[in-house]
Amino acid sequence: MARPKSEPIDPLEKIARLLAINVSKGLDNEEAARRLLAAGFDASAIGGLLGGGPNFANVAKTRKPKPQKAQG
């Protein structure tokens, strides 16, 4: 959610943002968006966290996850 730069951020929101960054670390943006949507973040917040537009999360939600490569 966009807010004026001068408006302070609630401490719980800061914690939620830090957790979101940690959860999405190392994932491609589409998988990160799906996980953040599942965690209850709205599309505009996810766009801000991942550096995309507000519609990015909605598009990622409709796409099927890519199959993971076998590790060996």
Biopython code that builds the backbone (N, CA, C, O; Angstrom):
import numpy as np
from Bio.PDB.StructureBuilder import StructureBuilder

atoms = [
    (1, "MET", "N", (0.839, -1.170, 0.000)),
    (1, "MET", "CA", (0.000, 0.000, 0.000)),
    (1, "MET", "C", (0.890, 1.241, 0.000)),
    (1, "MET", "O", (1.755, 1.369, 0.866)),
    (2, "ALA", "N", (0.704, 2.136, -0.926)),
    (2, "ALA", "CA", (1.511, 3.339, -0.994)),
    (2, "ALA", "C", (1.077, 4.314, 0.089)),
    (2, "ALA", "O", (-0.113, 4.490, 0.351)),
    (3, "ARG", "N", (2.056, 4.938, 0.705)),
    (3, "ARG", "CA", (1.777, 5.929, 1.744)),
    (3, "ARG", "C", (2.792, 7.052, 1.612)),
    (3, "ARG", "O", (3.873, 6.855, 1.059)),
    (4, "PRO", "N", (2.449, 8.223, 2.115)),
    (4, "PRO", "CA", (3.419, 9.319, 2.052)),
    (4, "PRO", "C", (4.688, 8.958, 2.817)),
    (4, "PRO", "O", (4.622, 8.275, 3.839)),
    (5, "LYS", "N", (5.836, 9.409, 2.334)),
    (5, "LYS", "CA", (7.118, 9.104, 2.963)),
    (5, "LYS", "C", (7.168, 9.601, 4.406)),
    (5, "LYS", "O", (7.854, 9.000, 5.232)),
    (6, "SER", "N", (6.467, 10.670, 4.725)),
    (6, "SER", "CA", (6.530, 11.247, 6.059)),
    (6, "SER", "C", (5.680, 10.485, 7.086)),
    (6, "SER", "O", (5.848, 10.679, 8.290)),
    (7, "GLU", "N", (4.777, 9.630, 6.623)),
    (7, "GLU", "CA", (3.922, 8.882, 7.537)),
    (7, "GLU", "C", (4.697, 7.704, 8.133)),
    (7, "GLU", "O", (5.269, 6.903, 7.394)),
    (8, "PRO", "N", (4.720, 7.593, 9.472)),
    (8, "PRO", "CA", (5.468, 6.490, 10.085)),
    (8, "PRO", "C", (4.807, 5.143, 9.814)),
    (8, "PRO", "O", (3.594, 5.053, 9.620)),
    (9, "ILE", "N", (5.630, 4.104, 9.804)),
    (9, "ILE", "CA", (5.144, 2.743, 9.575)),
    (9, "ILE", "C", (4.959, 2.072, 10.926)),
    (9, "ILE", "O", (5.825, 2.155, 11.798)),
    (10, "ASP", "N", (3.829, 1.412, 11.090)),
    (10, "ASP", "CA", (3.517, 0.687, 12.306)),
    (10, "ASP", "C", (4.586, -0.387, 12.541)),
    (10, "ASP", "O", (4.985, -1.062, 11.592)),
    (11, "PRO", "N", (5.058, -0.562, 13.784)),
    (11, "PRO", "CA", (6.094, -1.575, 14.050)),
    (11, "PRO", "C", (5.697, -2.989, 13.628)),
    (11, "PRO", "O", (6.550, -3.745, 13.162)),
    (12, "LEU", "N", (4.437, -3.361, 13.778)),
    (12, "LEU", "CA", (4.009, -4.690, 13.342)),
    (12, "LEU", "C", (4.074, -4.820, 11.827)),
    (12, "LEU", "O", (4.376, -5.893, 11.304)),
    (13, "GLU", "N", (3.792, -3.739, 11.129)),
    (13, "GLU", "CA", (3.894, -3.776, 9.670)),
    (13, "GLU", "C", (5.352, -3.924, 9.242)),
    (13, "GLU", "O", (5.645, -4.611, 8.263)),
    (14, "LYS", "N", (6.267, -3.284, 9.971)),
    (14, "LYS", "CA", (7.687, -3.448, 9.675)),
    (14, "LYS", "C", (8.105, -4.910, 9.837)),
    (14, "LYS", "O", (8.820, -5.456, 8.997)),
    (15, "ILE", "N", (7.657, -5.532, 10.915)),
    (15, "ILE", "CA", (7.984, -6.939, 11.150)),
    (15, "ILE", "C", (7.415, -7.808, 10.035)),
    (15, "ILE", "O", (8.088, -8.712, 9.539)),
    (16, "ALA", "N", (6.174, -7.531, 9.645)),
    (16, "ALA", "CA", (5.556, -8.308, 8.564)),
    (16, "ALA", "C", (6.336, -8.150, 7.267)),
    (16, "ALA", "O", (6.500, -9.118, 6.525)),
    (17, "ARG", "N", (6.814, -6.954, 6.984)),
    (17, "ARG", "CA", (7.585, -6.721, 5.769)),
    (17, "ARG", "C", (8.911, -7.477, 5.807)),
    (17, "ARG", "O", (9.324, -8.070, 4.810)),
    (18, "LEU", "N", (9.572, -7.451, 6.961)),
    (18, "LEU", "CA", (10.834, -8.176, 7.086)),
    (18, "LEU", "C", (10.636, -9.676, 6.916)),
    (18, "LEU", "O", (11.445, -10.340, 6.268)),
    (19, "LEU", "N", (9.573, -10.211, 7.490)),
    (19, "LEU", "CA", (9.277, -11.628, 7.319)),
    (19, "LEU", "C", (8.970, -11.952, 5.866)),
    (19, "LEU", "O", (9.375, -12.996, 5.354)),
    (20, "ALA", "N", (8.257, -11.058, 5.209)),
    (20, "ALA", "CA", (7.934, -11.271, 3.795)),
    (20, "ALA", "C", (9.194, -11.304, 2.945)),
    (20, "ALA", "O", (9.302, -12.111, 2.022)),
    (21, "ILE", "N", (10.133, -10.443, 3.245)),
    (21, "ILE", "CA", (11.394, -10.426, 2.510)),
    (21, "ILE", "C", (12.141, -11.733, 2.749)),
    (21, "ILE", "O", (12.699, -12.318, 1.821)),
    (22, "ASN", "N", (12.147, -12.180, 3.992)),
    (22, "ASN", "CA", (12.844, -13.424, 4.328)),
    (22, "ASN", "C", (12.208, -14.629, 3.640)),
    (22, "ASN", "O", (12.917, -15.484, 3.110)),
    (23, "VAL", "N", (10.886, -14.704, 3.644)),
    (23, "VAL", "CA", (10.177, -15.831, 3.034)),
    (23, "VAL", "C", (10.404, -15.874, 1.531)),
    (23, "VAL", "O", (10.500, -16.953, 0.947)),
    (24, "SER", "N", (10.489, -14.718, 0.908)),
    (24, "SER", "CA", (10.603, -14.682, -0.547)),
    (24, "SER", "C", (12.044, -14.708, -1.040)),
    (24, "SER", "O", (12.281, -14.745, -2.248)),
    (25, "LYS", "N", (12.998, -14.689, -0.135)),
    (25, "LYS", "CA", (14.414, -14.682, -0.520)),
    (25, "LYS", "C", (14.768, -15.970, -1.272)),
    (25, "LYS", "O", (14.457, -17.071, -0.818)),
    (26, "GLY", "N", (15.412, -15.816, -2.408)),
    (26, "GLY", "CA", (15.849, -16.964, -3.187)),
    (26, "GLY", "C", (14.786, -17.548, -4.104)),
    (26, "GLY", "O", (15.079, -18.481, -4.851)),
    (27, "LEU", "N", (13.579, -17.036, -4.074)),
    (27, "LEU", "CA", (12.512, -17.534, -4.940)),
    (27, "LEU", "C", (12.388, -16.631, -6.159)),
    (27, "LEU", "O", (12.748, -15.455, -6.109)),
    (28, "ASP", "N", (11.876, -17.190, -7.259)),
    (28, "ASP", "CA", (11.571, -16.289, -8.364)),
    (28, "ASP", "C", (10.371, -15.440, -7.945)),
    (28, "ASP", "O", (9.621, -15.805, -7.040)),
    (29, "ASN", "N", (10.206, -14.319, -8.610)),
    (29, "ASN", "CA", (9.179, -13.360, -8.180)),
    (29, "ASN", "C", (7.762, -13.920, -8.217)),
    (29, "ASN", "O", (6.942, -13.571, -7.368)),
    (30, "GLU", "N", (7.461, -14.782, -9.184)),
    (30, "GLU", "CA", (6.105, -15.336, -9.260)),
    (30, "GLU", "C", (5.815, -16.245, -8.063)),
    (30, "GLU", "O", (4.737, -16.169, -7.474)),
    (31, "GLU", "N", (6.767, -17.098, -7.704)),
    (31, "GLU", "CA", (6.567, -17.978, -6.551)),
    (31, "GLU", "C", (6.510, -17.154, -5.264)),
    (31, "GLU", "O", (5.709, -17.445, -4.375)),
    (32, "ALA", "N", (7.345, -16.140, -5.164)),
    (32, "ALA", "CA", (7.317, -15.268, -3.998)),
    (32, "ALA", "C", (5.954, -14.582, -3.877)),
    (32, "ALA", "O", (5.401, -14.482, -2.782)),
    (33, "ALA", "N", (5.419, -14.113, -5.000)),
    (33, "ALA", "CA", (4.114, -13.452, -4.991)),
    (33, "ALA", "C", (3.026, -14.419, -4.547)),
    (33, "ALA", "O", (2.157, -14.044, -3.760)),
    (34, "ARG", "N", (3.055, -15.658, -5.034)),
    (34, "ARG", "CA", (2.054, -16.649, -4.621)),
    (34, "ARG", "C", (2.126, -16.907, -3.117)),
    (34, "ARG", "O", (1.095, -16.994, -2.450)),
    (35, "ARG", "N", (3.325, -17.027, -2.592)),
    (35, "ARG", "CA", (3.472, -17.277, -1.155)),
    (35, "ARG", "C", (3.013, -16.092, -0.329)),
    (35, "ARG", "O", (2.384, -16.269, 0.715)),
    (36, "LEU", "N", (3.320, -14.890, -0.782)),
    (36, "LEU", "CA", (2.894, -13.700, -0.044)),
    (36, "LEU", "C", (1.379, -13.515, -0.112)),
    (36, "LEU", "O", (0.766, -13.071, 0.859)),
    (37, "LEU", "N", (0.778, -13.849, -1.242)),
    (37, "LEU", "CA", (-0.684, -13.824, -1.333)),
    (37, "LEU", "C", (-1.296, -14.815, -0.348)),
    (37, "LEU", "O", (-2.278, -14.508, 0.327)),
    (38, "ALA", "N", (-0.707, -16.000, -0.274)),
    (38, "ALA", "CA", (-1.202, -17.019, 0.654)),
    (38, "ALA", "C", (-1.052, -16.570, 2.105)),
    (38, "ALA", "O", (-1.825, -16.985, 2.969)),
    (39, "ALA", "N", (-0.060, -15.723, 2.372)),
    (39, "ALA", "CA", (0.165, -15.231, 3.725)),
    (39, "ALA", "C", (-0.729, -14.041, 4.072)),
    (39, "ALA", "O", (-0.718, -13.567, 5.208)),
    (40, "GLY", "N", (-1.504, -13.559, 3.097)),
    (40, "GLY", "CA", (-2.452, -12.495, 3.382)),
    (40, "GLY", "C", (-2.055, -11.105, 2.937)),
    (40, "GLY", "O", (-2.771, -10.145, 3.222)),
    (41, "PHE", "N", (-0.929, -10.967, 2.244)),
    (41, "PHE", "CA", (-0.549, -9.649, 1.728)),
    (41, "PHE", "C", (-1.423, -9.309, 0.534)),
    (41, "PHE", "O", (-1.795, -10.190, -0.241)),
    (42, "ASP", "N", (-1.753, -8.027, 0.386)),
    (42, "ASP", "CA", (-2.553, -7.643, -0.774)),
    (42, "ASP", "C", (-1.628, -7.390, -1.969)),
    (42, "ASP", "O", (-0.415, -7.245, -1.820)),
    (43, "ALA", "N", (-2.233, -7.342, -3.146)),
    (43, "ALA", "CA", (-1.467, -7.259, -4.391)),
    (43, "ALA", "C", (-0.590, -6.018, -4.456)),
    (43, "ALA", "O", (0.534, -6.097, -4.952)),
    (44, "SER", "N", (-1.061, -4.881, -3.973)),
    (44, "SER", "CA", (-0.247, -3.670, -4.048)),
    (44, "SER", "C", (0.957, -3.752, -3.111)),
    (44, "SER", "O", (2.031, -3.258, -3.451)),
    (45, "ALA", "N", (0.798, -4.366, -1.941)),
    (45, "ALA", "CA", (1.924, -4.534, -1.017)),
    (45, "ALA", "C", (2.960, -5.477, -1.620)),
    (45, "ALA", "O", (4.162, -5.243, -1.496)),
    (46, "ILE", "N", (2.500, -6.534, -2.268)),
    (46, "ILE", "CA", (3.418, -7.488, -2.892)),
    (46, "ILE", "C", (4.178, -6.818, -4.032)),
    (46, "ILE", "O", (5.381, -7.026, -4.190)),
    (47, "GLY", "N", (3.481, -6.025, -4.815)),
    (47, "GLY", "CA", (4.151, -5.284, -5.885)),
    (47, "GLY", "C", (5.249, -4.389, -5.326)),
    (47, "GLY", "O", (6.323, -4.283, -5.918)),
    (48, "GLY", "N", (4.991, -3.752, -4.203)),
    (48, "GLY", "CA", (6.000, -2.906, -3.580)),
    (48, "GLY", "C", (7.171, -3.689, -3.039)),
    (48, "GLY", "O", (8.319, -3.263, -3.167)),
    (49, "LEU", "N", (6.897, -4.823, -2.438)),
    (49, "LEU", "CA", (7.967, -5.648, -1.871)),
    (49, "LEU", "C", (8.852, -6.269, -2.952)),
    (49, "LEU", "O", (10.064, -6.393, -2.775)),
    (50, "LEU", "N", (8.246, -6.654, -4.057)),
    (50, "LEU", "CA", (8.987, -7.347, -5.103)),
    (50, "LEU", "C", (9.423, -6.438, -6.243)),
    (50, "LEU", "O", (10.054, -6.891, -7.197)),
    (51, "GLY", "N", (9.093, -5.176, -6.147)),
    (51, "GLY", "CA", (9.514, -4.231, -7.165)),
    (51, "GLY", "C", (8.720, -4.304, -8.454)),
    (51, "GLY", "O", (9.221, -3.937, -9.517)),
    (52, "GLY", "N", (7.483, -4.776, -8.369)),
    (52, "GLY", "CA", (6.621, -4.853, -9.548)),
    (52, "GLY", "C", (5.408, -3.960, -9.373)),
    (52, "GLY", "O", (5.277, -3.263, -8.367)),
    (53, "GLY", "N", (4.540, -3.985, -10.338)),
    (53, "GLY", "CA", (3.304, -3.228, -10.247)),
    (53, "GLY", "C", (2.275, -3.967, -9.413)),
    (53, "GLY", "O", (2.482, -5.130, -9.068)),
    (54, "PRO", "N", (1.172, -3.314, -9.081)),
    (54, "PRO", "CA", (0.153, -3.951, -8.251)),
    (54, "PRO", "C", (-0.534, -5.131, -8.916)),
    (54, "PRO", "O", (-1.094, -5.982, -8.225)),
    (55, "ASN", "N", (-0.505, -5.203, -10.238)),
    (55, "ASN", "CA", (-1.150, -6.323, -10.929)),
    (55, "ASN", "C", (-0.256, -7.556, -11.023)),
    (55, "ASN", "O", (-0.725, -8.638, -11.378)),
    (56, "PHE", "N", (1.034, -7.397, -10.706)),
    (56, "PHE", "CA", (1.968, -8.517, -10.825)),
    (56, "PHE", "C", (1.525, -9.712, -9.991)),
    (56, "PHE", "O", (1.555, -10.844, -10.474)),
    (57, "ALA", "N", (1.116, -9.479, -8.749)),
    (57, "ALA", "CA", (0.719, -10.580, -7.860)),
    (57, "ALA", "C", (-0.513, -11.296, -8.404)),
    (57, "ALA", "O", (-0.608, -12.520, -8.324)),
    (58, "ASN", "N", (-1.450, -10.541, -8.953)),
    (58, "ASN", "CA", (-2.660, -11.164, -9.495)),
    (58, "ASN", "C", (-2.344, -12.033, -10.704)),
    (58, "ASN", "O", (-2.949, -13.091, -10.879)),
    (59, "VAL", "N", (-1.412, -11.605, -11.535)),
    (59, "VAL", "CA", (-1.008, -12.399, -12.689)),
    (59, "VAL", "C", (-0.279, -13.657, -12.213)),
    (59, "VAL", "O", (-0.526, -14.749, -12.724)),
    (60, "ALA", "N", (0.616, -13.506, -11.238)),
    (60, "ALA", "CA", (1.362, -14.652, -10.712)),
    (60, "ALA", "C", (0.423, -15.680, -10.099)),
    (60, "ALA", "O", (0.674, -16.882, -10.184)),
    (61, "LYS", "N", (-0.650, -15.216, -9.486)),
    (61, "LYS", "CA", (-1.613, -16.115, -8.847)),
    (61, "LYS", "C", (-2.288, -17.008, -9.874)),
    (61, "LYS", "O", (-2.586, -18.167, -9.584)),
    (62, "THR", "N", (-2.532, -16.492, -11.057)),
    (62, "THR", "CA", (-3.257, -17.261, -12.065)),
    (62, "THR", "C", (-2.367, -18.224, -12.837)),
    (62, "THR", "O", (-2.867, -19.141, -13.489)),
    (63, "ARG", "N", (-1.053, -18.027, -12.771)),
    (63, "ARG", "CA", (-0.130, -18.913, -13.472)),
    (63, "ARG", "C", (0.192, -20.121, -12.606)),
    (63, "ARG", "O", (0.246, -20.028, -11.380)),
    (64, "LYS", "N", (0.404, -21.242, -13.254)),
    (64, "LYS", "CA", (0.795, -22.449, -12.522)),
    (64, "LYS", "C", (2.286, -22.342, -12.164)),
    (64, "LYS", "O", (3.079, -21.800, -12.934)),
    (65, "PRO", "N", (2.654, -22.864, -10.991)),
    (65, "PRO", "CA", (4.077, -22.852, -10.628)),
    (65, "PRO", "C", (4.895, -23.669, -11.615)),
    (65, "PRO", "O", (4.419, -24.666, -12.159)),
    (66, "LYS", "N", (6.138, -23.232, -11.842)),
    (66, "LYS", "CA", (7.049, -23.962, -12.718)),
    (66, "LYS", "C", (7.485, -25.236, -12.001)),
    (66, "LYS", "O", (7.703, -25.215, -10.790)),
    (67, "PRO", "N", (7.613, -26.340, -12.729)),
    (67, "PRO", "CA", (8.105, -27.558, -12.077)),
    (67, "PRO", "C", (9.550, -27.361, -11.593)),
    (67, "PRO", "O", (10.368, -26.735, -12.267)),
    (68, "GLN", "N", (9.835, -27.907, -10.417)),
    (68, "GLN", "CA", (11.182, -27.772, -9.874)),
    (68, "GLN", "C", (12.105, -28.772, -10.532)),
    (68, "GLN", "O", (11.706, -29.888, -10.866)),
    (69, "LYS", "N", (13.350, -28.352, -10.715)),
    (69, "LYS", "CA", (14.355, -29.237, -11.309)),
    (69, "LYS", "C", (14.797, -30.252, -10.262)),
    (69, "LYS", "O", (14.901, -29.937, -9.077)),
    (70, "ALA", "N", (15.048, -31.445, -10.708)),
    (70, "ALA", "CA", (15.530, -32.485, -9.800)),
    (70, "ALA", "C", (16.969, -32.156, -9.381)),
    (70, "ALA", "O", (17.811, -31.803, -10.206)),
    (71, "GLN", "N", (17.215, -32.282, -8.096)),
    (71, "GLN", "CA", (18.549, -32.019, -7.589)),
    (71, "GLN", "C", (19.303, -33.328, -7.485)),
    (71, "GLN", "O", (18.731, -34.339, -7.079)),
    (72, "GLY", "N", (20.547, -33.327, -7.835)),
    (72, "GLY", "CA", (21.270, -34.580, -7.828)),
    (72, "GLY", "C", (22.713, -34.484, -7.667)),
    (72, "GLY", "O", (23.402, -35.504, -7.650)),
]
sb = StructureBuilder()
sb.init_structure("model")
sb.init_model(0)
sb.init_chain("A")
sb.init_seg("    ")
for serial, (resi, resn, name, xyz) in enumerate(atoms, 1):
    if name == "N":
        sb.init_residue(resn, " ", resi, " ")
    sb.init_atom(name, np.array(xyz, "f"), 0.0, 1.0, " ", f" {name:<3s}", serial, name[0])
structure = sb.get_structure()
